[in-house]
Amino acid sequence: MYYETMTARARKPAVTAIVLALLAVLFVTTAQSRADGGDVVVSSAAAQTAANVAERDAQILALREQLAFVQQATLMSEARADDQAAMISELEGTALLGGGPLVERQMDEWRVGYYLGGGRNLAAFENTILPCESGTQPDPFAAISRTDDWGRAQINRRTWAPRFAELTGRQFEDWILDPMLNGYMAGIVENEHFGGLNAWTCWRRR
């Protein structure tokens, strides 16, 4: 009995030491796990921050590109407005907008609009003002439609009506019935169709 009691007492410090050792290992493992988890959290936060910075930089670059485009378009618009003002001033100093019969005045107005629209080949429209007709094509992007009964090219309304509305906010019907707007439209089409318009049918001398 005495031996068993003494043996049990001798074992208690050993067991206590083992328990303490296990607790120490558990504490170290837990601390390391927490540290590793902290590293993961820090790493994830850093990655998110880098992604946010990259996205912000991309947005700034896109905005700068848009700003440059708007500035260029504004400069071009101002230059075009200056050219048109100079053209009007030059034409007003001539007999181009003088008096005379109604048809002649309409022809003069058409010429003014044509020059303001960028037209430079007035001879192509000799004795031909635009008849009130417009052609259509299966392809909505075809600039010029089939010819009319006189063999003259017709404008493709589906192509150009949205373009004229974009340029001025006016409807297609406004353009075909007003001599000066009609000439302006002819100049635009001549420019944007690379001068490939032989004759024009949308408004005709009666």
C-alpha positions as CSV (number, residue, x, y, z in Angstrom):
1,M,0.0,0.0,0.0
2,Y,2.8,2.4,0.9
3,Y,4.6,1.5,-2.3
4,E,1.5,2.2,-4.4
5,T,0.9,5.5,-2.7
6,M,4.4,6.6,-3.2
7,T,4.3,5.5,-6.9
8,A,1.1,7.5,-7.5
9,R,2.7,10.6,-5.9
10,A,5.8,10.2,-8.0
11,R,3.7,10.0,-11.2
12,K,1.8,13.2,-10.5
13,P,4.7,15.6,-11.3
14,A,5.4,13.6,-14.5
15,V,1.7,13.9,-15.6
16,T,1.7,17.5,-14.7
17,A,4.8,18.1,-16.8
18,I,3.2,16.3,-19.8
19,V,0.0,18.3,-19.5
20,L,2.0,21.5,-19.3
21,A,4.0,20.5,-22.3
22,L,0.9,19.7,-24.3
23,L,-0.6,23.0,-23.3
24,A,2.5,24.8,-24.4
25,V,2.5,23.0,-27.8
26,L,-1.2,23.9,-28.2
27,F,-0.6,27.5,-27.3
28,V,2.3,27.8,-29.8
29,T,0.3,26.1,-32.5
30,T,-2.7,28.4,-31.9
31,A,-0.5,31.5,-31.9
32,Q,1.1,30.4,-35.2
33,S,-2.3,29.7,-36.7
34,R,-3.5,33.1,-35.7
35,A,-0.3,34.7,-37.1
36,D,-0.8,32.8,-40.4
37,G,-4.4,33.9,-40.6
38,G,-3.4,37.5,-40.0
39,D,-0.9,37.2,-42.9
40,V,-3.7,35.9,-45.1
41,V,-6.0,38.8,-44.2
42,V,-3.2,41.3,-44.7
43,S,-2.3,39.7,-48.1
44,S,-6.0,39.7,-49.2
45,A,-6.4,43.4,-48.2
46,A,-3.3,44.3,-50.1
47,A,-4.5,42.5,-53.2
48,Q,-7.9,44.3,-53.0
49,T,-6.2,47.7,-52.6
50,A,-4.0,47.0,-55.6
51,A,-7.1,46.0,-57.6
52,N,-8.9,49.2,-56.6
53,V,-5.9,51.3,-57.6
54,A,-5.7,49.6,-61.0
55,E,-9.4,50.2,-61.6
56,R,-9.1,53.8,-60.6
57,D,-6.2,54.3,-62.9
58,A,-8.1,52.7,-65.8
59,Q,-11.0,55.0,-65.1
60,I,-8.8,58.1,-65.0
61,L,-7.1,57.0,-68.3
62,A,-10.5,56.6,-70.0
63,L,-11.7,60.0,-68.8
64,R,-8.6,61.6,-70.1
65,E,-9.1,60.0,-73.5
66,Q,-12.7,61.2,-73.5
67,L,-11.6,64.7,-72.6
68,A,-9.0,64.7,-75.4
69,F,-11.6,63.6,-77.9
70,V,-14.1,66.3,-76.8
71,Q,-11.4,69.0,-76.9
72,Q,-10.4,67.9,-80.4
73,A,-14.1,67.8,-81.6
74,T,-14.6,71.3,-80.1
75,L,-11.6,72.7,-81.9
76,M,-12.8,71.2,-85.2
77,S,-16.3,72.6,-84.6
78,E,-14.9,76.0,-83.9
79,A,-12.7,75.9,-87.0
80,R,-15.7,74.8,-89.1
81,A,-17.8,77.6,-87.7
82,D,-15.1,80.2,-88.5
83,D,-14.8,78.8,-92.0
84,Q,-18.6,79.1,-92.5
85,A,-18.7,82.6,-91.1
86,A,-15.9,83.6,-93.5
87,M,-17.7,82.0,-96.4
88,I,-21.0,83.8,-95.6
89,S,-19.1,87.1,-95.3
90,E,-17.4,86.5,-98.7
91,L,-20.7,85.5,-100.4
92,E,-22.6,88.5,-99.0
93,G,-20.0,90.7,-100.6
94,T,-20.9,89.4,-104.0
95,A,-24.1,89.3,-106.1
96,L,-24.7,85.7,-105.2
97,L,-27.6,86.6,-102.9
98,G,-28.9,89.5,-105.0
99,G,-32.4,90.1,-106.2
100,G,-34.1,88.7,-109.2
101,P,-36.9,86.1,-109.9
102,L,-37.8,83.7,-107.2
103,V,-36.2,80.7,-108.9
104,E,-32.9,82.6,-109.3
105,R,-32.9,83.5,-105.6
106,Q,-33.6,80.0,-104.6
107,M,-30.7,78.8,-106.8
108,D,-28.5,81.4,-105.1
109,E,-29.6,80.2,-101.7
110,W,-28.9,76.6,-102.7
111,R,-25.3,77.6,-103.8
112,V,-24.7,79.3,-100.5
113,G,-25.8,76.2,-98.6
114,Y,-23.7,74.0,-100.8
115,Y,-20.6,75.9,-100.1
116,L,-21.3,76.1,-96.4
117,G,-21.8,72.3,-96.4
118,G,-18.3,71.9,-97.8
119,G,-19.2,71.4,-101.5
120,R,-16.5,72.3,-104.0
121,N,-17.8,70.9,-107.3
122,L,-20.7,73.2,-108.2
123,A,-20.4,72.3,-111.9
124,A,-21.7,68.8,-111.1
125,F,-25.0,70.5,-110.3
126,E,-25.3,72.6,-113.4
127,N,-29.0,73.3,-114.1
128,T,-30.0,70.6,-111.6
129,I,-31.3,71.6,-108.2
130,L,-32.5,68.7,-106.0
131,P,-35.9,67.2,-106.9
132,C,-38.0,66.2,-103.9
133,E,-37.2,62.5,-104.2
134,S,-35.1,60.1,-102.1
135,G,-34.2,56.6,-102.9
136,T,-33.9,53.5,-100.7
137,Q,-31.6,50.5,-100.6
138,P,-31.8,47.1,-98.9
139,D,-28.5,48.0,-97.3
140,P,-29.2,50.9,-95.0
141,F,-25.6,52.0,-95.1
142,A,-25.4,52.5,-98.8
143,A,-24.8,56.2,-99.3
144,I,-26.4,56.6,-102.8
145,S,-29.4,54.7,-103.9
146,R,-30.5,53.7,-107.4
147,T,-30.9,56.3,-110.1
148,D,-34.2,58.0,-110.9
149,D,-36.0,58.2,-114.2
150,W,-33.5,60.7,-115.5
151,G,-30.5,58.5,-114.6
152,R,-29.4,60.7,-111.7
153,A,-28.2,59.3,-108.4
154,Q,-30.6,59.6,-105.5
155,I,-29.7,60.0,-101.9
156,N,-30.4,57.0,-99.6
157,R,-32.7,58.4,-97.0
158,R,-32.1,55.6,-94.5
159,T,-28.4,56.5,-94.5
160,W,-28.5,60.2,-94.5
161,A,-31.7,61.3,-92.5
162,P,-30.1,60.2,-89.2
163,R,-26.9,61.9,-90.1
164,F,-28.5,65.2,-90.9
165,A,-30.6,65.0,-87.7
166,E,-27.3,64.4,-85.8
167,L,-25.7,67.4,-87.4
168,T,-28.5,69.9,-87.0
169,G,-31.4,68.4,-85.2
170,R,-33.6,69.1,-88.2
171,Q,-35.8,66.5,-89.9
172,F,-35.1,65.2,-93.4
173,E,-38.2,66.9,-94.8
174,D,-36.9,70.3,-93.7
175,W,-33.8,69.7,-95.7
176,I,-35.4,68.7,-99.0
177,L,-37.8,71.6,-99.1
178,D,-35.5,74.5,-98.1
179,P,-33.1,75.5,-100.9
180,M,-30.3,76.6,-98.6
181,L,-30.5,73.6,-96.3
182,N,-30.8,71.4,-99.4
183,G,-27.6,72.8,-100.8
184,Y,-25.9,72.4,-97.4
185,M,-27.0,68.7,-97.4
186,A,-25.6,68.2,-100.9
187,G,-22.2,69.6,-99.7
188,I,-22.1,67.3,-96.8
189,V,-23.0,64.2,-98.8
190,E,-20.4,65.2,-101.4
191,N,-17.7,65.4,-98.7
192,E,-18.7,62.3,-96.8
193,H,-19.2,60.3,-99.9
194,F,-15.7,61.2,-101.2
195,G,-17.0,63.3,-104.1
196,G,-18.6,60.3,-105.7
197,L,-22.0,62.0,-106.3
198,N,-22.5,62.7,-110.0
199,A,-25.9,64.4,-109.8
200,W,-28.3,65.0,-107.0
201,T,-32.0,64.5,-106.9
202,C,-34.0,66.1,-104.1
203,W,-35.1,69.6,-105.2
204,R,-35.6,70.6,-108.8
205,R,-36.0,73.8,-110.8
206,R,-39.6,73.8,-112.1
